[in-house]
Amino acid sequence: SCGFAEHADVNAARNIAARGVAGWAVSHAADDAA
């Protein structure tokens, strides 16, 4: 895990979601699961 979810603040998380970077989150989730 890159630790992003643990350390990102709520505003950053909202900004990422607003930008529609769902694929980024999915790719990291896949990396963590692998």
DAHULIN-V23833 format. One record per residue. N is the residue number from 1. PHI is phi in whole degrees, 0 to 359 (* if undefined). Layout:
{{N	PHI} {N	PHI}}
This chain:
{{1	*} {2	278} {3	80} {4	299} {5	299} {6	289} {7	248} {8	292} {9	277} {10	298} {11	297} {12	297} {13	299} {14	294} {15	298} {16	297} {17	299} {18	296} {19	282} {20	74} {21	270} {22	298} {23	300} {24	297} {25	297} {26	296} {27	296} {28	289} {29	297} {30	294} {31	297} {32	294} {33	284} {34	294}}
